[in-house]
Amino acid sequence: MIRKTLIQFIVGLTFCSMILSCSKEKKDLSGYISFKLDGISKNYTTYAGGGYYNSDHSTQISADETSSNYPSISLKFKGNKTGTYSSTNAVLFYYESSVLDGSYNNLDVGCTITISSYESAGGRIKGTFSGNVTSMGKGGTKVISAGSFDVYRLDDNK
């Protein structure tokens, strides 16, 4: 009797697990950041994602071109909602390599990031961006235009 009850319990539990696993929404972890760098189209899809940082009340969105981490692009803005963010509360980074000469930012020249969709963790962050970035080492400016992104939103970083 106990054995039969145990088997029925296990079968019932297995059935419930199957129903729950089938009903769970499949999350789309894919994402991209597309833009033009000095007029040349780029589309980065490796490690594309975004998240909110409670420590400085900002959102960071980034992606790499390949799994080697370079080149990569990163956008950061103060806040966690839709809207337009400019130089006073937005930063744009572009990295050609890990060395200082291959790093660019907009700290001196400005950028604009527009967030059109900002869902809760597990959802999506979507928007557009543009700006100029200057080299942190060797000098020179690169123009980033026609930027757009659609990335998975990670859990908040506390």
N, C-alpha and C positions, 0 to 999 in steps of 0.2 A: 504494500500500500504506500509506504513512504517512497519507495523507488518510483512508482507510477506517478505520484504527486510531484516528485523532483523532476522527472522527465517532462511532465506537462508544464512545469514552471520554466524549465530551460527552453522548451519549444516556444512558449509564449513570449519569453524574454527575447529570444532570437527574432521572432516575428515582429515584435515592437521595435527592435533595433533596426531591422530592415526597413520598416515603414518610416521611421524617423530619419534614417540616412538618405532615403529616397526623397523625402520632403524637404531636406535642407537645401537652401539655395546655393548653387555653385557660384563661387566668387570669381570674378574676372580679375586676375592679378596682372594682366598685361597692361602695358601703357607705353606712351611715347612722348618725346619732346622733339618737335620739328622746328627748324628755323633756317634762315639764310645767314651765312657767315661771309661777309664781304661779297654778297651776291651768289654764293655757292650753296645749294640746298643741302641740308643735313637732316638726318632722322635718327635719333638715338632711342633705342628700345631696351637696352640692357640695364637691369636694376632700376628701371623707371618706377618712381614712387614719390610719395609726399607724406608729410606728417606734421603735426602741431607740437611745438615745444613749450611746455608750461614755464620752463625756467626763464625764457625771455619773451614769452607771449608772441611767438612768431611761427610761421609755417615755412618749411623748406621743401622744395620740389627739385629732384635731380634725376639724371640719367647718364649712362655711359654709352659710347659708340660701340665698344666691344667689352669683353669680360676682363680686359687688362686694366680697366679703370681710366684709361686715357685714350683719346680725348673725352672730356665730360663737360656737362653744363649743370649749373645749379642756380635756382632762383629762390630768394628768401624775402619774405615780407612780414611786417608786423600785423598780426591779426589772424582770424580764422573764419572769415565770412566773405561773401561775394562783394565785389567793388573794384575800384581802380586804385592802385598803389603806385606812388611815384618815388623819385629819388630820396625824399626825406624819410620814407619808411619801406624802401625796397632796394634790394641788392641783386645784381646779376654777376655770376662768376662763370668764366670759361677757362678750362684747363687743357692745354695741348700736351703737357707733360707734368711730371711731379716737381720739376725744378722751377725756381722762381721765374726764370726767363720765359717759361711756358705757361705762366699763370696771368690771367686777365681779370679785371673787375671794373665796375662802373662807379666806384666811389667818388671819382672826380668829374665824371661826365654825365651821369644820369641814366635812368631807364624808366619804363612804364610796364607794370604787370596788371592785367585785368583778369579778375576771377569771375567766371560766368556761372560756375557750379561748385559748391563746397559742401559735400555730403559728410555725414558722420563717419567715424572710423569704420573701415570695411567697404565704404562707398568710393566715390570718384571725386577728384579735383580736376576742373577743366578751366582753360582760359587761354589768353594770348599775352605776348610780351614783345618788347623791342628795346633797343638801347645801344649805346656805344660802350666798349670796354677798352681799357688801356692796360698795357703790359705792366706788370709789377716789377719787372727786372730790366728788360732791354729797351723799353719805350715803344711808342707806336700805339695806334688805335685800330680796333677792328669794329666793323658795323654789324650788329645783329638785328635782323629785321624779319618780318613775317613769321614771328614765333607763335607756336601753338602747342598745347599740351593736354593730355588726358591721361591721368595716372591714378593708380590705386592709392587710397588713403590708408596709411598704417595707423596702428593704435597710437594715442597720444604718448609723447615722451615726457615723463614727469621729471 
